[in-house]
């Protein structure tokens, strides 16, 4: 969602990346805490998805307040995509992966942070490519969103090439 | 059954804690928004045209609320908006003269000569890259490719017979066309102005006459007529200072080329 949405300018993309890093790292921490110390002892692990969503939604609200106060320009630039971090699959995804893989607290935070940094790298590269694409002579049918989705697809293939190497 | 109650209690507690946290942080990170700013923003037209010189209506509302801009700073809203904003700010409306855009060229298809036939991109802004700066013999006049028409957010400027003409009723004097015209032909003049010089050619009189039937030749007859000293000739073209102009019309009478008048669309 946010990949095509805010990847028009590198600065905005980096701001989005920063916000996502903050949200994912903190949500990994809190989710891991809640899972280990509340849900597991009470045998309520099946509640993980709903509780995690709750945590993430609250965190995104907090990040929104924080940015509005500290960086109104970035807040304006991110616009509707800032609250939409809530629905960013990566955020919930990493919280669930953490508990699925049985990571402890520190492992969860590191995994969350790493995922978020990966997201940031991807969106910043995307923004860089899109800034260049602006000047290209693209066939009319591909202008706008289609070329962005194609770019995303090609990038995904390129990143896929790395999996297994590292 | 107890399982359900415990589950509900856990989710409820988590929600409660997060809610309290958010409420607390909301207080702590509250952004003070001036009520005046919100009211002023509601009065502004909301076109975000940038005619006031600020980034948009939000930015102007902020500046007015902070006292950095005048209450009548919005050229689009004009008097009605200015008085409403003045009421919000509790100050009197300054004298804001209604302005309108004016294209300083009357060299339409009949009056101005073309050097050649141009069939390229119809965009004024590419003309500097075309031989002799475009087909028109006069290198100062309106080229009529309508970059200003595209720039106008109010549909107030149109190409009529090869030159741009402003519809004074629709014009909000936002200044978009002024900034767009690559030949700097468009000027903001008072809406009430009866006289304006319809030429911007800095060429000498002879060259002007060779290129166009209706150009200012810089003869200075108008300056000699003007009792208020409002009209001056600089770089071979006359210019009226509207702060001094009394609208007597003597310059227009004497002008041998009859180019001092306001064309109505």
Contacts between the chains, C-beta under 8 A, distances in Angstrom:
chain1	res1	chain2	res2	distance
A	34	B	14	6.7
A	38	B	10	6.2
A	38	B	14	7.7
A	39	B	10	7.3
A	42	B	6	6.0
A	42	B	10	6.4
A	43	B	3	7.9
A	44	B	3	7.9
A	44	B	6	6.8
A	44	B	7	5.5
A	44	B	10	5.9
A	47	B	7	5.7
A	47	B	10	6.7
A	47	B	11	6.4
A	50	B	11	6.3
A	51	B	10	7.4
A	51	B	11	6.2
A	51	B	14	5.6
A	54	B	11	7.0
A	54	B	14	5.7
A	54	B	15	5.8
A	54	B	18	6.3
A	55	B	14	7.3
A	55	B	18	6.7
A	58	B	18	3.9
A	58	B	19	7.7
A	58	B	21	6.8
A	58	B	22	5.7
A	61	B	22	5.5
A	62	B	21	7.4
A	62	B	22	6.3
A	62	B	25	5.5
A	65	B	22	7.9
A	65	B	25	5.8
A	65	B	26	5.9
A	65	B	29	4.2
A	66	B	25	7.8
A	66	B	29	5.9
A	68	B	29	7.1
A	68	B	31	5.5
A	69	B	29	4.2
A	69	B	30	7.7
A	69	B	31	5.6
A	72	B	31	7.6
